[in-house]
Amino acid sequence: MSSRSGSTSGGSTGGGSSAGGGAAVPLALLLRREVASERTASERPELHSGLFSQAKKGEDFTFLKLECERVPGVPSSSFSAFGLFDGHNGNGAAIYTKENLLNNILNAVPADLNREDWLAALPRALVAAFVKTDKDFQTKARSSGTTVTFVIIDGLFITVASVGDSRCVLQAEGSIYHLSSDHRFDASKEEVDRVTKCGGDVGRLNVVGGAEIGPLRCWPGGLCLSRSIGDQDVGEFIVPVPLVKQVKLSTAGGRLIIASDGVWDALSPEVAFNCSRELPPVPAAEQIVKTAVQSKGLRDDTTCIVVDIIAEKTNPSMPLPRRQPGIGVFKNMFGKKKSSDSSSHSHADREYMDPDILEEIFEDGCALLSRRLDSEYPVRNMFKLFICAVCQIELKPNQGISVHEDSSEPGSLRRWDGPFLCQSCQEKKEAMEGKRRSRGSSRNSGSSE
Ligand SMILES: [Zn+2]
């Protein structure tokens, strides 16, 4: 069974339902747009996307929405969202996440933020939304889990949050950038140590005779992933806290490939980009899936989303976008690999010109909520200070528990240090950190090595 679809967004003119040719734009809207955006409309790129999937188990799900508005009725607040959910042990977690994640993200961002603040608030909102989605799903089912690769594109800004081993890779300016995690135990000693410390058993499958085979897995259950949404039956230490990366494209634009491990087990990112070069997104996605299946056979659900981001060249008479202190801080370079044909591409003049290069803005993959929720953004207004940072319920002033509270170090607590969690989310946090055994799970711990 295979499926395909494609769609196109017209960038700055496609935001509103009434965007007819030559229709007058109300002044109030222009003013709001200026305040909300601070950026020129010419910076809005065109997006073209395509999807292709070959199913084996029917546990891959996708989300493609080119026109979302974070402020309803304000086209300048539009953004696009793409998600890939590769389920395991059933499709419940994948379907639940597909249906609820975006709402949970938007609910975790205060209303009325300007565009800079919205972009700066996104990494924290993504963490809160992943954890809330996981927590809410636990009230529905114990088994089934899903990888999540969720991509938000706002103008030239790309923000990717991911758990599990589906991947999002970007090709821009001749280079390939990895924008997602690889939360397989085999890929991260740090994650093996974290899960072991929290009471999980990580080891390879033992066959008769003592030989160990296959990838590193968490036992019992044999999950290869260290992070996911769902999987409550495996243990709370399989956390839903995503790696978040945020970049800003240059006006040269770029192409994103978001694909499940069925693709990446067969193809390197270089091969995936090369085999689909110059094809529009729908045939490109089809070509990538077919190349993967030809190489390894259809052993797993194999799904691919291709998104082309085509930016217009910025009008040189326009003032340069002003860098804001909150974001635009160069955190670090990551996963950057030059592909062979990029050597002639020179940035020698960059210091003297528009800084029109791909900029890496944010990257954090830490599993600790105390770090991931602790941000100066968003600055909530005074009336909404007491809100659970994960589930967004209102708290009475004496109900909130500081996200910095550490029950293993009583006395270190400063209860007035926000952000705050409700009692239920605090229990979830402690369970994720191995400080509280999951309900109904009394597995003994110990090394299998
Ligand atoms: Zn809560």
Residues whose N, C-alpha, C, O or C-beta is under 5 A from the ligand:
A	BS01	ZN	C388 V390 C391 Q392 C422 C425
